Amino acid sequence: MFTSQTEEWGTPLDLFQRLDNEFGFELDVCASKDNAKCERFFTKQEDGLNQEWSGVCWMNPPYGREIKYWMSKAVESWRSGATVVCLVPARTDTKWWHEFAMQGEIRFLQGRLRFTNRGGG
């Protein structure tokens, strides 16, 4: 049902800017040099899951099976004092959604996003 050639979806700039105006992001925890939204960011090679997240963090993780690990890290970092804003699919039937997403504030976006890579929606 949720299949794709990629698990990585670039954040739409207009959405990021709206949220950045509200939160003032300092760290993009899951980025590449080409799509980083903050001056400070962790690449795949740096493995954001094994880094300390602090301050105000932006997270648009890979949308595959590993999303649960990213959400777990977001909750762990939030409990340690970070603010973590996550762009994730609303998969309300999954364990990770109930275990992690439901612990924070949830905002549903109207319509479909146009991600920055591969022309995907």
C-alpha positions as CSV (number, residue, x, y, z in Angstrom):
1,M,0.0,0.0,0.0
2,F,2.8,2.5,0.9
3,T,5.4,1.6,-1.7
4,S,7.8,3.9,-3.5
5,Q,11.1,3.8,-5.2
6,T,12.5,6.0,-2.4
7,E,12.0,6.5,1.3
8,E,13.4,10.0,1.2
9,W,11.1,12.9,0.4
10,G,12.5,16.5,0.3
11,T,10.6,18.9,2.5
12,P,8.5,21.5,0.6
13,L,10.2,24.9,1.2
14,D,7.0,26.8,1.8
15,L,5.9,24.4,4.6
16,F,9.4,24.5,6.2
17,Q,9.4,28.3,6.1
18,R,6.0,28.5,7.8
19,L,7.1,26.2,10.6
20,D,10.6,27.8,10.8
21,N,8.9,31.2,11.4
22,E,7.0,29.6,14.3
23,F,9.7,27.5,15.8
24,G,13.1,28.9,14.7
25,F,14.8,25.7,13.8
26,E,18.5,25.2,14.7
27,L,19.2,21.6,13.6
28,D,18.0,19.4,10.7
29,V,18.5,15.9,12.2
30,C,18.0,14.0,9.0
31,A,19.3,15.7,5.9
32,S,21.7,15.7,3.0
33,K,24.0,18.5,1.9
34,D,21.6,19.1,-1.0
35,N,18.3,19.3,1.0
36,A,19.4,20.5,4.5
37,K,17.0,23.1,5.9
38,C,19.2,24.4,8.7
39,E,22.8,25.6,8.9
40,R,23.5,22.7,11.3
41,F,22.4,19.3,10.0
42,F,23.2,15.6,10.2
43,T,23.7,13.6,7.0
44,K,23.1,9.9,6.5
45,Q,26.9,9.3,7.0
46,E,26.8,11.1,10.3
47,D,23.8,9.0,11.4
48,G,21.5,11.4,13.2
49,L,20.1,8.5,15.2
50,N,23.5,8.3,17.0
51,Q,23.9,12.0,17.6
52,E,22.6,14.2,20.4
53,W,19.6,16.4,19.4
54,S,19.3,19.6,21.2
55,G,17.7,23.0,20.8
56,V,14.9,23.3,18.2
57,C,15.1,20.4,15.7
58,W,13.5,19.7,12.3
59,M,13.0,16.1,11.3
60,N,11.8,14.8,7.9
61,P,12.9,11.1,8.2
62,P,13.0,8.3,5.7
63,Y,9.4,7.0,5.4
64,G,10.2,3.3,5.4
65,R,10.3,0.8,8.2
66,E,13.0,2.7,10.1
67,I,10.7,5.6,10.8
68,K,9.9,4.1,14.2
69,Y,13.6,4.6,15.2
70,W,13.5,8.2,14.2
71,M,10.3,8.8,16.1
72,S,11.7,7.0,19.2
73,K,14.7,9.3,19.0
74,A,12.5,12.4,18.6
75,V,10.6,11.5,21.8
76,E,13.8,10.6,23.7
77,S,15.3,14.0,22.7
78,W,12.1,15.9,23.6
79,R,12.3,14.3,27.1
80,S,15.8,15.6,27.3
81,G,14.7,19.1,26.6
82,A,14.8,19.5,22.8
83,T,11.9,20.7,20.7
84,V,11.5,18.3,17.8
85,V,9.1,19.0,14.9
86,C,8.5,16.0,12.7
87,L,7.1,15.7,9.2
88,V,5.7,12.2,9.1
89,P,2.9,10.4,7.3
90,A,-0.3,10.0,9.3
91,R,-0.2,6.2,9.7
92,T,-2.6,6.0,12.6
93,D,-2.8,2.2,12.4
94,T,0.9,1.6,13.2
95,K,2.5,0.9,16.5
96,W,5.0,3.7,16.1
97,W,2.2,6.3,15.7
98,H,0.6,5.3,19.0
99,E,3.8,4.8,20.8
100,F,5.6,8.0,19.8
101,A,3.5,10.5,17.7
102,M,0.6,10.5,20.1
103,Q,2.9,11.8,22.9
104,G,3.3,15.2,21.2
105,E,1.2,17.9,19.6
106,I,-0.2,16.6,16.2
107,R,-1.1,18.8,13.3
108,F,-2.7,17.3,10.2
109,L,-2.0,19.1,6.9
110,Q,-4.8,19.6,4.5
111,G,-4.2,18.2,1.0
112,R,-1.2,16.5,-0.4
113,L,2.3,17.8,-0.2
114,R,4.5,18.3,-3.2
115,F,7.9,17.0,-2.1
116,T,11.0,18.5,-3.7
117,N,12.4,15.3,-5.2
118,R,11.1,13.1,-8.0
119,G,8.0,15.3,-8.4
120,G,6.2,13.2,-5.9
121,G,3.1,14.1,-3.9
